């Protein structure tokens, strides 16, 4: 290219300059040459002054264009010291290289480059290659990941499951001692160890020479003397050595426990066992139940004795296979009861201006057991519901007359009372004081003056009846006592000591033992429930010597006065003279 440029420049010079002419005495031939004594062609006289400049410019341009630049910098080699610093090299010049550290000469390749006529350095092939580190070798119980062994490459190490790496996870091929080598020592893999397994109370475990990854130990409970409750193993009987995220050895779980577990004998009302007939139950013992006919089970039929001495799941229950009253909106149930047996049917009647979607006002449903009724639609209400009779007044149902408040002797309606009732209306009844309600307090009108459940009654309470009976018995006994004193004493018979007769009265009538006279004292007067019992010898009352309260308003007293007669009054004792004592 430099020669072509030089020729181009010369051509340009010739094209620009006038055609040369022969000097004096010379003849110009057809070829353009001059022949003669001085056969030199010279430039026109006008170019003579600039000719030296043109000659020098042409020579300088030719030298610059015929040289190679300094070779480009190579990553694997560098110029020898003597060639460094030179910026251009003539055509045909040669330079020598040396391989950089970490590289070596490729066999058969030359370290010399030559500047060619095209002003390019040749050859262009790479003549130095990277040095290689030795292969790190196999890693026992591990894996070596190395894709290249050349200078600058790395090798990565990892261990198989159950082993952990000791040393560096990665090494690099670096320059060392005019060569290359791995920058660190090679690691190794060792099996992951675990601490000795924990001991447990009332139990023991199997032994091993050492405890490393995947080593398993089994636990069992100690034996107990005959007649004692055995220990139960709570938890997994086997644990094994494993590792955590830091490759440290850990046990797979906590050790089990050895404890005495006792569960009570399970019983299910209205049910019975079909398996698990044991005299006592310990950990993981199971029992299975079934319910009696007519009952269904709520809960799980199989239960097991848990570690906390309870049954898991909880002991089931057997409930009667019945249904509660169906929940009806805008309607009533006939007959209405709190409980229906399986298979029992009821009628559902819609309220006034209400009907079922098909236009009917009544449907029959059956108890299917387990508190479930057969399907029935909902009563829908509106100004003119399907199946309603035009012209009927609100609050009435065709064919069902409005009802009146039922008569309850000794009771009254406390909620829901009104002049008339339609199907579905409810009222609540309560009894007067001293009476007990027999039946349901809340009843619903079913039409035709019929209520469901039936209208309850108010009966005299048992407490009041008992009090009346006690009073009757007391009166009868008093009459008998009076007759005895009236007739037998006047016939000359010796009466029994007063205090013994009244002791019997106390035991029988009062239901308690009062303080009876001692030291030959005699009980003179007893008052209870407003009835006075008193006895005098020769119709003589004795003055007060002692008073004891029996009730809040009646008194028991002893008399020793020889004059006067008296009467027993609430809270006081009045003598015949009118003076009050006590």
Phi, psi and omega per residue, in radians:
X1 nan -0.635 3.110
X2 -1.132 -0.696 3.121
X3 -1.141 -0.696 3.132
X4 -1.129 -0.682 3.126
X5 -1.140 -0.707 3.140
X6 -1.120 -0.726 3.112
X7 -1.126 -0.672 3.141
X8 -1.116 -0.714 3.137
X9 -1.148 -0.718 3.128
X10 -1.107 -0.703 3.121
X11 -1.086 -0.737 3.127
X12 -1.083 -0.690 3.137
X13 -1.120 -0.719 3.131
X14 -1.195 -0.643 -3.116
X15 -1.195 -0.552 -3.079
X16 -1.433 -0.549 -3.067
X17 -1.452 2.642 3.077
X18 -1.151 2.733 -3.123
X19 -1.074 2.328 -3.119
X20 -1.164 2.708 3.121
X21 -2.222 2.766 -3.111
X22 -1.398 2.592 3.126
X23 -1.292 3.032 -3.129
X24 -1.071 2.407 3.103
X25 1.554 -0.092 -3.105
X26 -1.905 2.575 -3.125
X27 -1.909 2.299 -3.142
X28 -1.553 2.143 3.135
X29 -1.457 2.948 -3.133
X30 -1.084 -0.488 3.140
X31 -1.283 -0.134 -3.127
X32 1.721 -0.093 -3.126
X33 -1.486 2.719 3.080
X34 -1.803 2.373 3.127
X35 -2.230 2.301 3.131
X36 2.750 -2.967 -3.096
X37 -1.025 -0.686 -3.137
X38 -2.205 1.338 -3.039
X39 -1.455 1.146 3.133
X40 -2.178 2.212 3.091
X41 -1.513 2.292 -3.123
X42 -2.097 2.876 3.141
X43 -1.294 2.874 3.075
X44 -1.078 2.722 -3.098
X45 -0.988 -0.517 -3.106
X46 -1.217 -0.449 -3.091
X47 -1.548 -0.133 -3.073
X48 -1.052 -0.702 -3.106
X49 -1.131 -0.569 -3.039
X50 -1.722 0.037 -3.081
X51 -1.097 -0.801 3.128
X52 -1.001 -0.660 -3.124
X53 -1.132 -0.756 -3.126
X54 -1.114 -0.694 -3.136
X55 -1.101 -0.818 -3.130
X56 -1.112 -0.680 -3.134
X57 -1.124 -0.700 3.139
X58 -1.176 -0.749 3.139
X59 -1.145 -0.734 -3.139
X60 -1.138 -0.736 3.126
X61 -1.103 -0.645 -3.125
X62 -1.176 -0.675 -3.128
X63 -1.189 -0.711 -3.111
X64 -1.185 -0.697 -3.062
X65 -1.369 -0.285 -3.100
X66 -1.704 0.437 -3.133
X67 -2.179 2.648 3.069
X68 -1.650 2.506 3.010
X69 -1.205 2.897 3.091
X70 -1.048 2.487 -3.117
X71 -1.023 2.561 3.107
X72 -1.123 2.673 -3.134
X73 -1.237 2.313 3.141
X74 -1.863 2.488 -3.124
X75 -1.326 -0.350 -3.052
X76 -1.858 -0.164 -3.115
X77 -2.620 2.854 3.103
X78 -2.449 2.678 -3.138
X79 -1.094 2.609 3.014
X80 -1.132 2.761 -3.013
X81 -0.979 -0.663 -3.039
X82 -1.241 -0.319 -3.124
X83 -1.698 -0.117 -3.079
X84 -1.327 2.496 3.128
X85 1.653 -0.317 3.105
X86 -1.397 2.341 -3.066
X87 -1.681 -0.430 -3.140
X88 -2.501 2.640 -3.115
X89 -2.318 2.308 3.137
X90 -1.081 2.800 3.086
X91 -1.043 2.328 -3.124
X92 1.641 -0.120 3.113
X93 -1.210 2.658 3.101
X94 -2.169 2.494 3.066
X95 -2.239 2.671 -3.123
X96 -2.027 2.565 3.138
X97 -2.057 2.800 2.941
X98 -2.217 2.521 -3.118
X99 -1.209 2.468 3.108
X100 -1.237 2.844 3.064
X101 -1.026 2.428 -3.084
X102 1.580 -0.093 3.124
X103 -2.179 2.795 3.093
X104 -2.485 2.793 -3.098
X105 -1.182 2.383 3.067
X106 -1.366 2.191 -3.141
X107 -0.946 2.376 3.121
X108 1.490 -0.085 3.137
X109 -1.796 2.550 -3.135
X110 -1.637 2.541 3.101
X111 -1.607 0.159 -3.071
X112 -1.935 2.433 3.073
X113 -2.083 2.575 -3.092
X114 -2.118 2.444 3.082
X115 -1.425 1.973 -3.064
X116 -1.512 2.978 3.110
X117 -0.999 -0.450 3.118
X118 -1.471 0.205 3.139
X119 1.045 0.537 3.095
X120 -2.070 2.598 3.109
X121 -1.482 2.366 -3.127
X122 -2.388 2.670 -0.045
X123 -1.372 2.921 -3.077
X124 -1.708 -0.129 -3.096
X125 -1.221 2.655 3.080
X126 -1.240 2.335 -3.076
X127 -2.013 -0.060 3.041
X128 -2.176 2.493 3.129
X129 -2.205 2.812 -3.118
X130 -1.157 2.499 3.001
X131 -1.304 2.712 -3.095
X132 -2.044 2.407 3.015
X133 -1.403 2.762 3.072
X134 -1.175 2.613 3.090
X135 -1.104 2.335 -3.086
X136 -1.145 -0.206 3.126
X137 1.526 3.116 -3.138
X138 -1.395 2.572 3.108
X139 -1.839 1.999 -3.130
X140 -1.067 2.253 3.140
X141 1.070 0.451 3.124
X142 -2.658 -3.006 -3.075
X143 -2.319 2.397 3.060
X144 -1.873 2.180 3.120
X145 -1.896 1.753 3.130
X146 -2.407 2.143 -3.126
X147 -1.758 -0.289 -3.091
X148 -2.676 2.605 3.137
X149 -1.973 0.125 -3.081
X150 -1.309 2.938 -3.138
X151 -0.969 2.257 3.132
X152 1.633 -0.210 -3.136
X153 -1.348 2.891 -3.119
X154 -2.198 2.772 3.041
X155 -2.235 2.312 -3.095
X156 -1.990 2.441 -3.065
X157 -2.094 2.518 3.042
X158 -2.599 2.686 -3.094
X159 -1.830 2.702 3.079
X160 -1.255 2.907 3.140
X161 -1.007 2.374 -3.134
X162 1.628 -0.064 3.131
X163 -2.199 2.715 3.093
X164 -2.239 2.627 -3.020
X165 -1.519 2.272 3.009
X166 -1.960 2.077 -3.080
X167 2.076 -2.825 -3.079
X168 -1.494 2.416 3.130
X169 -1.322 -0.373 -3.087
X170 -2.505 2.457 3.054
X171 -2.209 2.718 -3.082
X172 -2.201 2.465 3.089
X173 -1.388 2.010 -3.060
X174 -2.234 2.932 3.094
X175 -1.295 2.295 3.125
X176 -2.658 2.150 3.082
X177 0.959 0.963 3.130
X178 1.014 0.335 3.059
X179 -2.521 -2.759 3.110
X180 -2.236 2.644 3.111
X181 -2.842 2.938 3.111
X182 -1.282 2.447 -2.996
X183 -1.360 -0.233 -3.106
X184 -2.412 2.915 3.080
X185 -1.238 2.633 3.129
X186 -1.287 2.402 3.128
X187 -1.383 3.114 3.057
X188 -2.536 2.838 -3.118
X189 -1.909 2.374 3.056
X190 -2.200 2.636 -3.133
X191 -1.155 2.511 -3.098
X192 -1.325 2.180 3.124
X193 -1.662 2.745 3.034
X194 -2.122 2.679 3.012
X195 -1.162 2.805 3.079
X196 -0.980 2.522 -3.112
X197 -1.126 2.619 -3.113
X198 -1.226 2.596 3.075
X199 -1.503 2.765 3.136
X200 -2.249 2.686 3.093
X201 -1.302 2.441 3.089
X202 1.109 0.406 3.133
X203 -2.756 3.114 -3.120
X204 -2.649 2.978 -3.128
X205 -2.344 2.877 3.109
X206 -1.237 2.676 -3.090
X207 -1.853 2.758 3.083
X208 -2.546 2.715 3.138
X209 -1.091 -0.725 3.040
X210 -2.616 2.789 -3.056
X211 -2.039 1.810 -3.127
X212 -2.131 -3.119 -3.064
X213 -0.894 2.302 3.120
X214 1.291 0.113 3.031
X215 -1.307 2.259 -3.107
X216 -1.936 2.526 3.045
X217 -2.231 2.554 -3.126
X218 -2.024 2.463 3.139
X219 -1.880 2.644 3.030
X220 -2.600 2.737 -3.098
X221 -1.576 2.690 3.119
X222 -1.235 2.674 3.054
X223 -1.297 2.737 3.130
X224 -2.147 2.775 3.104
X225 -1.075 2.715 3.132
X226 -1.042 2.408 -3.134
X227 1.584 -0.205 3.123
X228 -1.616 2.728 3.094
X229 -1.253 2.264 -3.102
X230 -1.263 2.793 3.040
X231 -1.418 2.478 3.076
X232 -1.870 2.414 3.128
X233 -1.473 1.969 -3.097
X234 -1.748 1.996 -3.132
X235 1.952 -3.058 -3.137
X236 -1.267 2.356 -3.116
X237 -1.403 -0.170 -3.093
X238 -2.260 2.353 2.989
X239 -2.256 2.739 -3.103
X240 -2.395 2.782 -3.121
X241 -1.389 2.242 3.099
X242 -2.394 -2.885 -3.083
X243 -2.352 2.758 3.071
X244 -1.773 -2.973 -3.071
X245 -1.186 -0.266 3.118
X246 -1.737 0.224 3.128
X247 1.097 0.500 3.032
X248 -1.702 2.515 -3.102
X249 -1.284 2.272 3.080
X250 -2.413 2.771 3.077
X251 -1.490 2.592 -3.003
X252 -1.113 -0.353 -3.137
X253 -3.023 3.057 3.117
X254 -1.213 2.698 3.113
X255 -1.255 2.764 3.093
X256 -1.259 3.104 3.091
X257 -2.168 2.634 3.072
X258 -1.973 1.917 -3.113
X259 -2.386 2.764 3.034
X260 -1.476 2.100 -3.140
X261 -2.062 2.212 3.115
X262 -2.344 2.236 3.075
X263 -1.962 2.508 3.135
X264 -1.199 2.747 3.127
X265 -1.175 2.002 -3.066
X266 -1.349 2.451 3.088
X267 -2.332 2.509 3.135
X268 -2.163 2.058 3.095
X269 -1.137 2.342 -3.106
X270 1.148 0.463 3.069
X271 -2.634 3.076 -3.110
X272 -2.684 2.844 -3.138
X273 -1.423 2.587 2.985
X274 -2.122 -0.114 3.039
X275 -2.768 2.783 3.136
X276 1.494 0.710 3.134
X277 -1.466 1.677 -3.126
X278 -2.245 2.711 3.074
X279 -1.358 -0.503 3.068
X280 -2.550 2.744 -3.056
X281 -2.194 2.351 3.117
X282 -2.171 -2.976 -2.997
X283 -0.975 2.270 3.079
X284 1.266 0.083 3.001
X285 -1.171 2.478 -3.070
X286 -2.105 2.650 3.100
X287 -2.383 2.479 3.103
X288 -2.114 2.430 -3.082
X289 -2.135 2.735 2.902
X290 -2.365 2.756 -3.130
X291 -1.647 2.716 3.063
X292 -1.159 2.775 3.074
X293 -0.990 2.422 -3.117
X294 1.565 0.025 3.131
X295 -2.237 2.714 3.081
X296 -2.242 2.713 -3.009
X297 -1.609 2.389 3.025
X298 -1.991 1.931 -3.065
X299 2.062 -2.964 -3.120
X300 -1.554 2.477 -3.127
X301 -1.401 -0.370 3.125
X302 -1.983 2.202 3.123
X303 -2.215 2.720 -3.105
X304 -2.275 2.618 3.109
X305 -1.302 2.097 -3.075
X306 -1.608 2.962 -3.061
X307 -1.169 -0.340 3.140
X308 -1.665 0.386 3.078
X309 1.195 0.398 3.082
X310 -2.140 2.908 3.126
X311 -1.593 2.391 -3.130
X312 -2.356 2.213 -0.160
X313 -1.032 3.006 -3.125
X314 -1.032 2.746 3.134
X315 -1.027 2.272 -3.110
X316 -1.282 3.006 3.054
X317 -2.199 2.675 3.090
X318 -1.960 1.991 -3.122
X319 -1.837 2.586 -3.114
X320 -1.085 2.421 -3.063
X321 -1.378 1.277 -3.074
X322 -2.246 3.101 3.087
X323 -2.219 2.561 2.944
X324 -1.408 3.032 3.128
X325 -1.061 2.320 -3.139
X326 -1.136 2.502 3.114
X327 -1.465 2.063 -3.056
X328 -2.127 2.293 3.057
X329 -1.763 2.294 3.116
X330 1.085 0.612 3.136
X331 -2.857 -3.093 -3.117
X332 -2.369 2.753 -3.140
X333 -1.873 2.299 -3.136
X334 -2.255 2.127 -0.160
X335 -1.386 2.627 -3.125
X336 -1.647 2.120 3.082
X337 -2.370 2.928 3.106
X338 -1.417 -0.481 -3.080
X339 -2.409 2.419 3.064
X340 -2.218 2.406 3.116
X341 -1.342 2.801 3.114
X342 -1.051 2.326 -3.124
X343 1.566 -0.201 -3.137
X344 -1.300 2.476 -3.085
X345 -1.948 2.648 3.047
X346 -2.394 2.839 3.059
X347 -1.865 2.452 3.071
X348 -1.956 2.091 -3.123
X349 -1.952 2.336 3.132
X350 -1.381 2.648 3.095
X351 -1.233 3.084 3.104
X352 -1.031 2.480 -3.126
X353 1.050 0.407 3.091
X354 -2.258 2.643 3.115
X355 -2.792 2.955 3.062
X356 -1.383 2.850 -3.088
X357 -0.969 -0.493 -3.136
X358 -1.490 0.078 3.107
X359 1.656 -0.210 3.129
X360 -1.382 2.789 -3.131
X361 -1.957 0.010 -3.074
X362 -2.546 2.452 3.111
X363 -2.536 2.624 3.134
X364 -1.875 2.287 3.119
X365 -2.208 2.781 -3.075
X366 -2.201 2.562 3.059
X367 -1.333 2.126 -3.138
X368 -1.668 0.065 -3.124
X369 1.536 2.860 -3.139
X370 0.942 0.701 3.058
X371 1.089 0.529 -3.097
X372 -2.143 2.313 3.079
X373 -1.833 2.688 3.015
X374 -1.113 2.776 -3.022
X375 -1.134 2.434 2.974
X376 -2.522 2.519 -3.110
X377 -1.323 3.080 -3.135
X378 -1.711 2.460 3.071
X379 -1.246 2.195 3.129
X380 -1.857 2.404 -3.062
X381 -2.025 2.646 3.117
X382 -3.020 3.059 3.135
X383 -0.985 -0.739 3.100
X384 -2.396 1.388 -3.120
X385 -1.213 2.716 -3.134
X386 -0.981 2.289 3.088
X387 1.562 -0.079 3.140
X388 -1.376 2.668 -3.115
X389 -1.611 2.097 -3.136
X390 -1.026 2.471 3.089
X391 1.662 -0.168 3.113
X392 -1.282 2.486 -3.111
X393 -1.399 2.669 3.107
X394 -1.067 2.466 3.116
X395 1.558 0.078 3.119
X396 -2.190 2.708 3.097
X397 -2.159 2.254 -3.141
X398 -0.955 2.293 3.086
X399 1.506 -0.100 -3.135
X400 -2.216 1.973 -3.111
X401 -1.336 2.711 3.097
X402 -1.244 2.600 -3.073
X403 -1.808 2.941 3.123
X404 -1.994 2.930 -3.119
X405 -1.160 2.245 3.137
X406 -1.195 2.675 3.127
X407 -1.545 2.203 3.129
X408 -2.129 1.884 3.094
X409 -1.180 2.308 3.140
X410 1.083 0.484 3.101
X411 -2.685 -3.141 -3.095
X412 -2.718 2.844 3.058
X413 -1.556 2.186 -3.096
X414 -1.855 -0.386 -3.127
X415 -2.397 2.301 2.991
X416 1.566 0.130 -3.102
X417 -1.274 2.395 3.079
X418 -2.748 2.945 -3.032
X419 -1.058 -0.653 -3.133
X420 -2.517 2.822 -3.039
X421 -2.311 2.596 3.022
X422 -2.045 2.935 -3.103
X423 -0.980 2.268 3.125
X424 1.802 -0.287 3.113
X425 -1.185 2.520 -3.129
X426 -2.128 2.572 3.030
X427 -2.336 2.762 3.109
X428 -2.127 2.350 -3.034
X429 -2.067 2.515 2.996
X430 -2.416 2.732 -3.095
X431 -1.692 2.771 3.053
X432 -1.216 2.905 3.130
X433 -1.048 2.402 -3.132
X434 1.592 -0.058 -3.131
X435 -2.135 2.640 -3.106
X436 -2.046 2.386 -3.125
X437 -1.340 2.228 3.079
X438 -1.902 1.777 -3.094
X439 2.203 -2.946 -3.114
X440 -1.468 2.415 3.135
X441 -1.272 -0.578 -3.122
X442 -1.872 2.193 3.133
X443 -2.232 2.756 -3.078
X444 -2.119 2.423 3.134
X445 -1.341 2.263 -3.081
X446 -1.909 -0.013 -3.095
X447 1.762 2.667 3.113
X448 1.110 0.591 -3.091
X449 0.980 0.525 3.079
X450 -1.885 2.386 -3.139
X451 -2.084 2.571 3.137
X452 -2.315 2.245 -0.217
X453 -1.041 3.129 -3.109
X454 -1.052 2.792 -3.141
X455 -1.101 2.217 -3.119
X456 -1.294 2.977 3.098
X457 -2.159 2.778 3.106
X458 -1.928 2.031 -3.111
X459 -1.902 2.595 3.094
X460 -1.012 2.367 -3.064
X461 -1.224 2.654 -3.129
X462 -1.083 -0.536 -3.130
X463 -1.153 -0.796 3.136
X464 -1.118 -0.729 3.118
X465 -1.067 -0.720 3.135
X466 -1.116 -0.719 3.122
X467 -1.100 -0.731 3.121
X468 -1.086 -0.743 3.136
X469 -1.093 -0.718 3.121
X470 -1.086 -0.760 3.130
X471 -1.095 -0.725 3.122
X472 -1.072 -0.777 3.138
X473 -1.087 -0.731 3.138
X474 -1.078 -0.795 3.136
X475 -1.050 -0.768 -3.138
X476 -1.088 -0.768 -3.134
X477 -1.149 -0.682 3.099
X478 -1.113 -0.726 3.102
X479 -1.087 -0.713 3.119
X480 -1.148 -0.676 3.137
X481 -1.156 -0.741 3.112
X482 -1.085 -0.747 3.124
X483 -1.102 -0.683 3.127
X484 -1.080 -0.833 -3.113
X485 -1.183 -0.593 -3.072
X486 -1.217 -0.754 -2.989
X487 -1.749 -0.795 -3.059
X488 -1.251 -0.654 -3.135
X489 -1.181 -0.672 -3.132
X490 -1.255 -0.301 3.115
X491 -1.536 0.146 3.061
X492 1.570 0.039 3.104
X493 -1.307 2.494 -3.133
X494 -1.410 2.094 3.140
X495 -1.218 2.697 3.064
X496 -1.266 2.725 3.092
X497 -0.924 2.363 -3.043
X498 -1.002 -0.759 -3.025
X499 -1.145 -0.473 3.106
X500 -1.279 -0.704 3.101
X501 -1.085 -0.756 -3.121
X502 -1.332 -0.359 2.999
X503 -1.077 -0.753 3.089
X504 -1.087 -0.705 3.127
X505 -1.084 -0.752 3.125
X506 -1.048 -0.818 -3.107
X507 -1.112 -0.692 -3.014
X508 -1.521 -0.843 -3.014
X509 -1.467 -0.880 -3.015
X510 -1.435 -0.355 -3.113
X511 1.224 0.420 3.133
X512 -2.711 2.861 3.122
X513 -1.861 2.084 3.071
X514 -1.517 3.024 3.061
X515 -1.287 2.085 -3.113
X516 -1.705 2.686 -3.108
X517 -1.150 2.493 3.060
X518 -2.184 3.084 -3.093
X519 0.964 0.739 3.082
X520 1.160 0.190 3.008
X521 -1.259 2.714 -3.118
X522 -2.148 2.404 3.090
X523 -1.262 2.155 -3.029
X524 -1.763 -0.622 -3.041
X525 -2.559 2.418 3.110
X526 -2.321 2.255 3.120
X527 -2.166 2.369 -3.139
X528 -2.823 2.371 -3.124
X529 0.926 0.579 3.072
X530 1.389 0.137 -3.134
X531 -1.934 2.250 -3.114
X532 -1.692 2.253 3.024
X533 -2.012 2.061 3.099
X534 -2.529 2.730 -3.108
X535 -2.417 2.377 3.066
X536 -2.254 2.570 3.000
X537 -1.598 2.149 -3.078
X538 1.061 0.592 3.114
X539 0.977 0.632 -3.134
X540 -2.003 2.278 3.070
X541 -1.661 2.629 3.127
X542 -1.808 2.577 3.132
X543 -1.193 2.795 -3.071
X544 -1.179 2.346 2.989
X545 -2.161 -0.406 -3.118
X546 -2.727 2.543 3.124
X547 -2.322 2.333 3.074
X548 -2.267 2.315 3.141
X549 -1.402 2.285 3.057
X550 -1.823 -0.839 3.061
X551 -2.111 -3.026 -3.102
X552 -1.250 -0.258 -3.069
X553 -2.388 0.001 -3.125
X554 -2.119 2.665 -2.997
X555 -2.259 2.649 3.017
X556 -1.969 2.168 -3.053
X557 -2.345 2.790 3.035
X558 -1.958 2.439 3.117
X559 -2.090 2.583 3.071
X560 -2.367 0.031 3.119
X561 -1.243 2.600 -3.107
X562 -1.718 -0.034 -3.094
X563 -2.107 2.612 3.004
X564 1.483 2.729 3.010
X565 -2.058 2.870 -3.097
X566 -2.520 3.075 3.077
X567 -2.336 2.603 -3.109
X568 -1.579 2.113 3.134
X569 -2.149 2.755 3.135
X570 -1.040 2.075 3.036
X571 1.412 -0.246 -3.116
X572 -2.436 2.890 3.016
X573 -2.241 2.067 -3.120
X574 -1.822 2.210 3.094
X575 -1.388 2.954 -3.102
X576 -1.152 -0.371 3.125
X577 -1.436 -0.084 3.099
X578 1.644 -0.083 3.107
X579 -1.424 2.458 -3.108
X580 -1.709 2.375 3.112
X581 -2.062 2.291 3.082
X582 1.559 nan nan
